[in-house]
Amino acid sequence: MENTEGIDEPTDNMGYLGISEWYRGEKKVLRPISEKEFMFILYKNNKLKEIMMSIKEIDKDHNGYITRVELDDIMKLHYKELSYRNISPLINKFSSISNKILIDYK
């Protein structure tokens, strides 16, 4: 775990890929993305079925949660247009109240 979002907010640094950020290759400069742009990308190339299949692969106990980094990785694997975009602010809106690392994907 690492503190990245705030002083008391640890994050999962391994994500869906199972490798730390250090080993993911080049450091990307992420540009911000608006909700409107994000929704247009999702609408233009709907891969929500594939995303849910990837999520269910992770969530074996069906508790309805995955980590922020896992969701970020999954979205960027399925939508190449998001590779250099910072979608964390959009994802963080769905964080669990009791554990900020977890996202309620339902």
N, C-alpha and C positions, 0 to 999 in steps of 0.2 A: 504494500500500500504506500501511496505517496500523498502528501498534502499539495494539492494544486489549485483547487478552486478557492479556498479560503483557509484561514488558520486551522479551523477545526473540521475541515471537510476532506477526509481521505478519498482517494480514488483507486480504482482497479487499473494498474498499469499494464496488465497482460492482455486484457480485452478478448475478443472473439478469436483473434489469430493465435493466441497462446504464446506470443513473444512480446517481450517488453519493447517500449518505444525506442530504446537505445538500439535494438537489433532490427527495427523495421526499415532501416535504410535511411535515405536522406531526410533531413529535417525539412518539413514543408512549411512555407509561409502561408498561413491560412487567412483567406479573405473573409470578411463577414458576409452573411447572407440574410436577406429579409425573409419574413414568413411568406410573403407573396411569391418570391422567387423559388423558395423551397417547395411550396405547394404546386407551382407550375411544373417543376422538375418531376415531382411525384405523379402529377396528372398526365404529363406528356408521355411518360414511359412507366406505366404502372407495373411494378414488380412486388406489390405488397404480399402476394401469395408466397413468393420465394423468400421474402423477408420473414414472414411468419413461420415458414418451415425452418429457417435458420434459427429463429428464436426458440422454437419448440425443441430443437436439437440441444440447445443449452439448458433450457428449463425442464429438466427431467422430472422434478417433483411437482410441476404445474402450479407453482405458487404465484405466478403472474408477474415476476420480477426478473430483470437482467440488469447488468451494470451499465453505467453511462458509456464506458469505453467499448463494451461489447456492442451496444446499439450503434454507436458511432462507426465502428468497424464494419458491421453488417450493412449499414446504409451506404457506406463508401465502397464496399465490395459490389453491391448491386447497382449503384448509381455512380458511374465514373465521373459524372459532372460535379459531384460533391467532393471529389478527391482533395481539392485545394480550397475548400470552403470550411469555415468554422460553424458547425451545426450544434455545438455544445450549448449555446444559450437557448436554442429551441428545445433541445432534449431535456435540459435541466428543469424546465417548467413541469415536467412529469415525474420529478424525483419524489420518492417516498418521504413522508413527513418524519418518520422515525429513523430512516437511514438514507442520507443524501446520495450515497453511491448507487442505490437501486432505482430503477425506472419501472414504473407500472406500465407494462406494454399493452395491457388490455384497454 
